[in-house]
Amino acid sequence: MSTLAAAQPQALSALDDEELAFNTRDARSLRELSARRLWSFNDAELAAIQAHFKAAKREPTLAEIETLAQTWSEHCKHKVFNGRIRYSGPAGCGSSKKTSMIKSLFEETIVKATKRVQKPWCLSVFKDNAGVVSMGPGSRWALAFKVETHNHPCAIEPYGGAETGVGGVIRDVLGVGLGAKPVLGTDVFCLAPPSYAGALPEGTLAPARTLRGVVAGVRDYGNRMGIPTAGGGMWFDEGFRLNPLVFVGTVGVLPASAVKKEVKPGDLIVAAGGRTGRDGLHGATFSSAALGEDAPASAVQIGHALNEKRLLDALMAARDQRLYRSLTDCGAGGFSSAIGEMAASGGALVRLEEAPLKASDLQPWEIWLSESQERMILAVPPKNLKALQEVFAATGCETAVLGQFTRTGRLVVKHHEETVVDLDVKFLHKGLPKVERAAVWEAPKSAAAKTPSPKRKPAETLRLALSHLNVCSREWIIRQYDHEVQAGTIIKPLQGVRHDGPGDACVIWPQAATLDWASHAGFAVSHGLNPSYGKADPYRMALACADEALRNLLCVGADVSRAAFLDNFCWGSPDEPSRLGALVRAAQGCHDAAVGFGVPFISGKDSFHNQSRDVDGRQLAVPGTLLISALAPVLDVRKALTMDVKGPGNGLYLVGSTSEELGGSLYAELEGFSGGAIPQVDPRTALQSFRAVQAAIAKGLVLSAHDLSEGGLAVAVAEMCFSGEFGATIDLDEVPHKGSIYSNEVLLFSESQSRLLLEVGPEKEAAFLRLAKGCARRIGATVANPVLKVIGLDGIVALEEPLSALKTAWQAPLPEALR
Amino acid sequence: MKAPKVLILRAAGTNCELETLNAFKAVGGNPELVDIAAFKNPKMRVLNYDLCVIPGGFSYGDDVGAGRIFANRIKLYLRDLKNFVRMGRPVIGICNGFQVLVKAGLLPCVPSGEQTAGFTVNDSGRFEARWVHLRINSQSSCLFFKGLPEMIELPVAHGEGKFVLKSPRHLEELKRNKSIALQYVADDGKLAGYPYNPNGSIFNIAGLSNPEGNCLGLMPHPERFTAIHHHPNWTRQTFMKAAVGLEMFRNAVEYCR
């Protein structure tokens, strides 16, 4: 990290306003200045700022430019998703190529879909820090859900990056509406395999170290906050070796009556929580650019969970007494973003000298921009100030009055006598020039459409599939998280006889947040992610992610008719037209999934510039990655379901149809071939079978349910069996399929979507079939003998493996990789 | 009959207090959350309560050692807690609360009040959350376990839960005065190593009481097993039908009546 330290003093040295001479610089000199100060402005933005201040007939101050840099950063304004894109490629599921102008990708895909499905139980979408939905029919509680990434900081300092990532997303939920109480944490990591042995450029951490660091960071922050980390997943691909992706999510519970907030002129600006220091300068702009070896160490913040816990406890007490009118968290951009955002409709007068500091020598602009953690800004009516201060003091949480919200239309920031910022809030929030980018999508030509004949016996392939890092047990990680604090984790991430099988989703009964012991309403959370599909077809990847997330919810007994999605896009630089084209396709897929399944998106986030120079100096971008997270109410948590086989002699029913879809599959990777069809989703058919399955589960007809994802039917049935410690015999001839399939391997390992495997007791089979006749078929039964047996298409046993061997293969990889 | 007043003592970083509150309400107690700082006020008396709970969490971030600061504050502001125990009123310290009771010198109960035990980092070197099998010492007369079967299950979740003693003679003392209330065991009821003993505690000790049995400290979390649906295998229905944690709290509340 020596290069980082050396780069700092020059990059962040104090610069007084005379030196800035912004208005007199030419375009090239402005560009240099922007690069040196890590502002990440483009030329059009620099010109717009210069024009604005020339018209105002004065030089901007350093703090003003810094404020604009943070507010206009990709991180805060989502310029790619909101900018214009000249797109050339197919629209929707068709393949005919057209050129069109997208005015705003966000509005035309994600928002459009949510408007179209029109769900009245969506209480707040896209506006606030997180999406908010009702907890169930007639519930007086609402659920807030947010998933964020903290990729750039985790690449430099995995432990601290993950900690502050968790802390940040918790504050997002604390700051939604009038404040939600966090009741669940989730985490998803995309990393290079820990065994990666190739060369890495200087300053890049080994993948195993990154994994250990991020797990420890999530653990230490989440556990100390008393929030169960019970949902998540991981994905390994060498494409993440320079830029790991770390997704962190939080679900919070708030009264449905506390969703609305407003700032009134005259309200006091109160900062609460941690003190302000020099840690975390330029986080927003830093994360909006490619990672280089000169990335500043101070751009990563320092977390302190105890301070955030104090803040949480104080906020909940103050919320219930209605002591403040609005709040938001200090995330990227610190005070400048939080106060700037809350002052967007009126204006504010801020006095920086009132801010409690960690060090007395901070420059005014540093106080204003610092991203020190565990801070929130509240809008407090003056008459409530005393009561509010008492509530916060009781938990040992510091508060300070930084000024007042106004109706002047200006954001004025003073430090003693000096005015450091005086900006028109309209210019600050609306003055950003729209950029236009080009995007092209052309499907990669797939070489082999036919699946080559298998290299291995099915049993060996199954063992390899189970011990693949993208399938294997995550127990080593999950056990380090306190996933049961708040005593609401009714369906746990690890399931089965020995509490170690892979659950599809977790179910939370938020009794400690609602204090309502008598109600058994809860919710489930799941994820869908598969960058492998996206390499060939980002559109189908998006549909598959949505489909998988919904099936995971279905498997634990959630009400998927009231499910809601979150999107998280992680891409490389959007300036590469083909990469941006892939993004457009993925966003179109999100739209079609939302409309097709009738599931709205309620919030989301994007992260670009996830790319760095590899050892040869070439830019290596991460595989375009979309994480779809899903949330749905569980009307009665006592009727939820797990995935482990419950006993011998029960029918195994396969829901959905299998096609030869091995493109981007685990099987293709294990067998070493490329090409093939990427799994395609037909939401209409899928939804019909999902409804039938949900009805059957609600009637208590299903004993266990598991979704078919990476590794297909073979992996799903193996996981159900070894978790329940009962064997099964299945007959591939019974597997419903589309097109002619003559290969056992295709039926076992194809990754066709919308499929689930259900266990149904013999006395319930007739009733089950009445509901699910059109979409489910009995493919076998469970047996007492702990052996998985598969009868091939030729009637001969294709696979016969003791469960212990399968389970060992599944459990070994992660502890071994991290030994 | 009046509901017994239950003091749930919290501090910055406590995080299991609300589920504990819900559980005590459910068994007919009248629980109240009180921050330790409130006891700086001399009018606040612990003796005004019938039952005292120190819930789990990371009090004061577990800085300078798990439970250390909270324990010091108890020694400073809650001097009557010793009398509270002596008068036979129930006290339970859960996880971080157990660590607090040990560091405050309340457990193990030695006449001199000297601290003879402590906790250190789990043998695995990691924080671990898992359900464990526990055996209740049939010789212990701990009021919380009245009527429960000898073998129970509860979850643990801690990083610093390895119970250690100053010297082997203290273990003999604990055995002699029947203070070992709870031990980690395998599913067959025998003492066993990791992962059955999740942290490497000496003599598999999971919980201690005073010889009289009214003051209990334990690493497992009874407030996380207050409904049968908390059990990891409730969907298999192959476990004991009572929610062990709720029964423990019920015993304490009934005892106060």
Boltz contact constraints between the chains, C-beta under 6 A:
constraints:
  - contact:
      token1: [A, 219]
      token2: [B, 127]
      max_distance: 6.0
  - contact:
      token1: [A, 224]
      token2: [B, 58]
      max_distance: 6.0
  - contact:
      token1: [A, 226]
      token2: [B, 15]
      max_distance: 6.0
  - contact:
      token1: [A, 306]
      token2: [B, 13]
      max_distance: 6.0
  - contact:
      token1: [A, 306]
      token2: [B, 61]
      max_distance: 6.0
  - contact:
      token1: [A, 309]
      token2: [B, 13]
      max_distance: 6.0
  - contact:
      token1: [A, 310]
      token2: [B, 12]
      max_distance: 6.0
  - contact:
      token1: [A, 396]
      token2: [B, 12]
      max_distance: 6.0
  - contact:
      token1: [A, 479]
      token2: [B, 128]
      max_distance: 6.0
  - contact:
      token1: [A, 479]
      token2: [B, 129]
      max_distance: 6.0
  - contact:
      token1: [A, 479]
      token2: [B, 130]
      max_distance: 6.0
  - contact:
      token1: [A, 480]
      token2: [B, 126]
      max_distance: 6.0
  - contact:
      token1: [A, 480]
      token2: [B, 127]
      max_distance: 6.0
  - contact:
      token1: [A, 482]
      token2: [B, 129]
      max_distance: 6.0
  - contact:
      token1: [A, 482]
      token2: [B, 157]
      max_distance: 6.0
  - contact:
      token1: [A, 483]
      token2: [B, 129]
      max_distance: 6.0
  - contact:
      token1: [A, 484]
      token2: [B, 155]
      max_distance: 6.0
  - contact:
      token1: [A, 484]
      token2: [B, 224]
      max_distance: 6.0
  - contact:
      token1: [A, 486]
      token2: [B, 19]
      max_distance: 6.0
  - contact:
      token1: [A, 487]
      token2: [B, 19]
      max_distance: 6.0
  - contact:
      token1: [A, 487]
      token2: [B, 223]
      max_distance: 6.0
  - contact:
      token1: [A, 487]
      token2: [B, 224]
      max_distance: 6.0
  - contact:
      token1: [A, 490]
      token2: [B, 229]
      max_distance: 6.0
  - contact:
      token1: [A, 492]
      token2: [B, 232]
      max_distance: 6.0
  - contact:
      token1: [A, 499]
      token2: [B, 232]
      max_distance: 6.0
  - contact:
      token1: [A, 511]
      token2: [B, 22]
      max_distance: 6.0
  - contact:
      token1: [A, 512]
      token2: [B, 18]
      max_distance: 6.0
  - contact:
      token1: [A, 512]
      token2: [B, 19]
      max_distance: 6.0
  - contact:
      token1: [A, 517]
      token2: [B, 22]
      max_distance: 6.0
  - contact:
      token1: [A, 517]
      token2: [B, 26]
      max_distance: 6.0
  - contact:
      token1: [A, 638]
      token2: [B, 229]
      max_distance: 6.0
  - contact:
      token1: [A, 642]
      token2: [B, 235]
      max_distance: 6.0
